Amino acid sequence: MPKLQIKKNDQVFVLTGKDRGKTGKVLKVLPDTARAIVEGLNFQQKHTRPNPQKNIKGGILPKEASIHLSNLMVVCKRCNKRARVGISRVQDGRKVRVCKNCNELLDE
């Protein structure tokens, strides 16, 4: 399985697709399919049946669908630009993600 450069709670920029140019926060990463669900982007319509026991109304509801990781770029917190991600080691030996534009750490 490949190493993922995008993690949960990252701010990402969409490169292609119907939401091209928009940014959002990653809600969930699906590593087995290399996809991510981004808050407020890539909506699909889900048809639901009413279920009075679970207090669910029927109808057509919008639902966020996943986007392939190759169509997303991380937005750096410091330079506020979309950035390529590099890997470097910190003094205590951990591997951390680094912004290639400004060399700022993307991981806490």
C-alpha positions as CSV (number, residue, x, y, z in Angstrom):
1,M,0.0,0.0,0.0
2,P,1.4,3.4,-0.9
3,K,2.3,6.1,1.7
4,L,-0.4,8.7,1.8
5,Q,0.5,12.4,1.8
6,I,-3.0,13.6,2.8
7,K,-4.4,13.0,6.3
8,K,-7.6,13.6,8.2
9,N,-8.2,17.3,9.1
10,D,-5.9,18.6,6.3
11,Q,-7.0,21.6,4.3
12,V,-6.9,20.5,0.6
13,F,-7.3,22.1,-2.8
14,V,-9.1,20.2,-5.6
15,L,-7.2,20.1,-8.9
16,T,-9.7,18.5,-11.2
17,G,-13.4,17.6,-11.5
18,K,-16.6,19.6,-11.0
19,D,-15.3,21.2,-7.8
20,R,-12.0,22.3,-9.3
21,G,-10.4,25.3,-7.6
22,K,-12.3,24.8,-4.3
23,T,-10.8,24.0,-0.9
24,G,-12.1,22.0,2.0
25,K,-11.2,20.0,5.1
26,V,-10.6,16.2,4.8
27,L,-13.2,14.3,6.8
28,K,-12.1,10.8,6.1
29,V,-9.3,9.1,4.2
30,L,-9.9,5.7,2.5
31,P,-6.3,4.3,2.1
32,D,-7.3,1.0,0.4
33,T,-8.9,2.9,-2.5
34,A,-6.6,6.0,-2.3
35,R,-9.6,8.3,-1.9
36,A,-10.7,11.0,0.6
37,I,-14.0,12.6,1.6
38,V,-13.8,16.4,1.7
39,E,-16.2,18.5,3.6
40,G,-18.6,20.4,1.4
41,L,-17.3,19.1,-1.9
42,N,-18.3,16.5,-4.5
43,F,-22.0,16.1,-3.6
44,Q,-24.0,13.2,-5.0
45,Q,-27.7,12.6,-4.5
46,K,-28.8,9.8,-2.3
47,H,-32.3,8.4,-2.5
48,T,-33.6,7.4,1.0
49,R,-36.8,5.7,2.1
50,P,-38.7,7.0,5.1
51,N,-38.1,5.2,8.3
52,P,-40.3,6.4,11.2
53,Q,-38.5,4.2,13.8
54,K,-35.2,5.9,13.1
55,N,-36.9,9.3,12.6
56,I,-35.6,9.5,9.0
57,K,-37.6,11.4,6.3
58,G,-37.6,10.0,2.8
59,G,-36.5,11.9,-0.3
60,I,-33.4,12.9,-2.2
61,L,-30.6,14.0,0.1
62,P,-27.2,15.4,-0.8
63,K,-24.2,13.3,0.3
64,E,-20.5,13.9,0.1
65,A,-18.7,11.4,-2.2
66,S,-15.0,10.5,-2.2
67,I,-12.4,12.2,-4.4
68,H,-9.2,10.4,-5.6
69,L,-6.1,11.5,-3.7
70,S,-4.3,12.3,-7.0
71,N,-6.8,15.1,-7.6
72,L,-6.1,16.8,-4.2
73,M,-3.2,19.0,-2.9
74,V,-2.5,20.0,0.6
75,V,-2.8,23.7,1.5
76,C,0.1,24.9,3.7
77,K,-1.0,26.7,6.9
78,R,1.9,29.1,6.8
79,C,2.2,30.2,3.2
80,N,-1.5,29.5,2.5
81,K,-0.8,28.0,-0.9
82,R,-1.3,24.6,-2.3
83,A,2.0,22.7,-1.8
84,R,3.8,19.6,-2.8
85,V,4.6,17.4,0.3
86,G,8.0,16.2,1.3
87,I,9.1,13.9,4.0
88,S,11.9,14.8,6.5
89,R,13.1,13.6,9.9
90,V,12.9,15.6,13.1
91,Q,15.6,15.5,15.8
92,D,13.7,12.9,17.8
93,G,13.7,10.5,14.8
94,R,10.1,10.9,13.6
95,K,9.2,11.3,10.0
96,V,7.1,14.4,9.3
97,R,5.5,16.0,6.3
98,V,7.0,19.2,5.0
99,C,5.7,21.9,2.7
100,K,8.1,22.1,-0.3
101,N,7.4,25.9,-0.8
102,C,8.3,27.2,2.7
103,N,9.8,24.1,4.5
104,E,7.1,24.4,7.2
105,L,6.0,21.3,9.1
106,L,2.6,20.1,8.1
107,D,2.4,17.7,11.1
108,E,2.2,18.9,14.6
